[in-house]
Amino acid sequence: MIQRIVTAAVLIPLVLLLILRAPTSVIAIVAGIVALLAIREFLALTPHYGVDPLTAPTYIYVGVFFACVAAISNRPAGKFDLRMLDLPVLDLGIAALFFAALAPFVFLALAMKRKSLSSMYPAAGASAFAFAYVAIPMAMLVSVRLTDTGAFMLIFLMVVVWSGDIFAYFVGKSIGRRKMSPRISPKKTWEGAAASLFASVGFGTLLFHYSIPISQFLLTYHLLEPPLYEPSGTWTHKSEAWQVVLLCVALNMAAQLGDLVESAIKRGADVKDSGSILPGHGGMLDRVDAMLFAIPVLWIYPFWHGLP
């Protein structure tokens, strides 16, 4: 418990500072490093399923992808508008689609060189899945940051997911009785899941409600760059209360599903943690599993919000 708290106390301020002040190209590099660490842990689980993964080619492919993401992110960002096609956020989407579509062919072609052709498809499938499962959502995170309100939306994402995770852990541990999925994750309870949902909605709506004074405080102390297209100084979408609540619910449900999916992968491999890089939290994949499912939900929000 002490290790878990200390690790969180160190990482949370660093993540917030990175989101608020770092250039998007730096965020892309950090996202790429996180993706590589998480993919390394994922590939380490695949031998438990009888799969001999394409380790080095997967690292190289992901590295090249995030080099492209960083290069695209280095371009000036602007206001997100569905009618404006010449934007880095849309360029990132095209790059992600291209790399995702190309991945199966690349990995299958490389796996053909193996002595045992029976290992070709499982190895290529593991690499292509790792790319889609980890790399694409991490690139979407960079894409969100490129929008004019990206800093707020990423902090909003962290608050919704982290508050839900914290309340699920403590409530489930203290009063949890009804097992949610004992076959996959014996410690998860319906009481913890309900507490997670209420915490995400509560903290998420509070952050939206006080977004203007919070943003003005951060602007005053130069922790945030002034928005390009918001002369009032605010840095959030103009959303109705019901839209915020719906978004919080969707993000929380996606995060809880992401946590369960990773637990199922580990359970199938008969391991407790994906790694040990983060004291008290396990591996990098353990830490970002919920985010991997929640990020695409957040990424699609401007499209939904921007439609008439």
N, C-alpha and C positions, 0 to 999 in steps of 0.2 A: 504493500500500500504506500509506504513512504517513497519508494523508488518511483512509483506511478505518479505521485503528486509532484515530486521534484522534477521529473522529466517533463511533465505538462507545464510546470511553472517556468521552465527554461524555454521550451519550444513555442508556447503560445505567443509571448511577446515578439519572438523572432519572426514567426509567421505573419503576425499583424504588421510589423515594421516592413517586412518584405512586400506585402500586399500594398501598403500605403505609399512607400517611398522608392522601391526598386524600379528601375526601367523594365519595361515588359520583356525585353530581350533577356535580362537577368532572370526574371520570373520563368521564362521559357527554359532556360538552362537548368534552373533548380527543379522545375517540373520534370525535365528529362532525367535528371539524376534520381529523383524519387521514383520515376517510372522504371528505370533500369534496376534499382534496388528491389522494387516490388516484383518485377519480372524475374529477377534472379532467384528470389525466394519461391515464386510460383514454379519455375522450371525445376527447382530442387525437389518439389513435391511429385513431379511427374514420374520418376522412377518407381515410386510406390504403386503406380498404376500400370507398371510394366512398360513404360515409355522411355526410350532413350532420346532426350531432346536435342534439338539443334541449338546448342547453347551460344557459341560464338556468333554464328550467323544472325541469331535473334538480337543479340546485343548490338551488332553492327547496324542492322536494319533499323532498330529503334533509335540508335544514335544519329543515323543519317536523317531520320524523320524529324527529330527534335532540333537538329541543326537547321533544317528548313523552317521549322516553327520559329526558331530564334531569329532567323533572317527576315521572315515575314513580319514578326513582331517588332522589329527595329524600325519599321515604317511608321510615320505619324498616324495616330489613331484619331478617330472622329466620332461624331454622333451616329448611333446605330439607326439606320433607316432602311426599311425593306426595299425602297426604290433605288437606293444607292448601291451599285454593284462593285464599284472600285474601292473596296474597304478591306483592310487586313483581316477583319473578322470573317469575311466571306472567302478571302483567299485561303485562310486557314482551314475552313470547311472543305474547300476544293482539294487542298493538299491532303487532308485526313482521308477524304473519300478515295483519292487516287492511291495512297499508300495502303489503305485497307483492302481495296480491290486487287492490288498487285501482290499483296502478301502471300495468299495461297499459292500462286504460281511460282513465286520466288522460292518459297520454302519447299515446295514439291520438287522443283528442278534441282535444288541443292541436295535433297534427300535421295534422289535417284542414284547418287554416287555411292550409296552405302552398299556394303556386301550383302546384307539381308534386306531384300525388297519388302519383306513383311513389316519392317520397322519404318518404311518410308512414310506412309500415310499418317500413322499416329504421331510421328515426330513433327511432320509438317503441320498437322492439325494443332498440336500443342503450341507451336510457335505462333501460328496465325491467331489462335484464340488468345494467347498472352498479349499480342499486339492490340487486338480489339478490346480485350477486357481491361487492360491497364493503360496503354499508351494513348488510345483515342480519348478517353475521359480526361486524362491529364492535359492533353492538347486543348480540349474544350475549355478547361479551366483558364488557360492562357487566352483563349478567344474571348471569354467573358471579361477578363481584365482589360482587354483592348477597347471595350466600349466605354462611352463617356461616364457611365455610372458603374463601371466594372469594379472599382475599389469597394464601393458600398455593397454590391451584390455578392462579392466574395466573402466579405466580413459577415454579411447576413447568412451566407451558406454555412460558414464556420460556427456561428452562434446557434443556428437551428440544429445542425448535426451534433455539435459538441454538447449542447445542453441536453438534447435527447439522450445521448450516450451516457452522460453523467447521471441523469435521473433514472434511466433504466438500470444502471449498475447498482446504485444505492437503494432505490426502492425495491428492486427485485431481490437484492441481497437481504434486506431487512424484513419485508412483509410478503415477498413473492411466494405464492403457494401453488398456483395452477401452472403447470409446465406448458410452454408454448409449442416447443418442438423437441421433446426429449431424445428422439433418435439422432437429431443433428446437433443440438446445443442444450444439454441437460440443465444448464444454469439459467437459461432464459425463461421468463415467466410472462403471463399475460398482464399481471400487475405492473411489471417493469415496462412492458410495451406500452401500456396505457399511460403510465407516468412519462415515458419518453415522448409520446405524442402531445400530451398537454404541455410539457415543458417547451417543446419546439414551437408550438403555436403561441404560447405565452411570451417567450423571449423574442421570437421572430416579429410578432406584431408590435411589441414594445420598441424594438429597434427601428422599425419602420415609422412608428408614431413620433419618435424623438430624433428622426434622421436629420432634420434641419439644424437643431441646436448642436447635435453631436458633430455634424460636418463643419459648422461654423467654428466650433471649438478647435477642431483639428486644423482647419485653415488658419486660424489665428496663431497657432503654435507651429505652423509650417510642417505639419505631419501629413498634409495632403495637398496635392496640386489643385489649383482652381479649375473647375470644370470648364470645358471649352464652350459648351452650348447652354449653360445654366447661369445667366447673369444674377439670379437671386442668391447664388452660392450654395444651393442644395445639390446633392449628389445622389439622388435616388429617383427611381421611376415614380411617376404620379399614378399611384394605384389606389383603388377602392379597398376598404377594409376587408370585404369578402374575398377579393382577389388575393390579398396578402395571406389570409387564413387558409385559403385553398392551396396556395403555393407552399405554405409551411407544412400542411398535411401531406402534400405530394412528396416534398423533400424528405420528411420524416419516414414515410412509408418506404420510399426508395432506399433510404439509408439503412433501415432495419432489414430490408430484403437483402441488401448488399452484405450486411454483416452475417446473415444466415447463409447466404451462398458461399462465402468464404469459409464459414464454419463447416459446411457440408464438404467442401473440397478437402479441408484438413481432416475431417472425420473419416472420409474415404481413404486418405493416405495414412490414417492412424497416427497423427501427430497433434500435439497440443497447440504449438505456436508455429507460425511460418518462419520465424527467425528470432534473433535475440539482439538486434541492433539497437533497440530502444528499451532501456531498462524499465521494467514494470509494465511495458506495453507489448512486448514480443517483437515481432518483425515489422518491417515497413508495410508489408501487405496487410498485416493485422491492423495497422494504424489507419490506412487509407481505404480499407474495404468498403466502408459505408459511403465514403466520398465518391468512389468509382461509380456507384449507382445514382447518387444524388446529383452529381455534376451535370449529366445530360439533361436532367429535369430542369435545372437552373438555366442551362444553355438554351433550351427551347423557349424559355419564358419571354424573352424579347419578341420572338416571332408571334407568340400568342398575344402578348400585350400590344404589339404593334399593329395587329390586324384591326380593321374597322369593326 
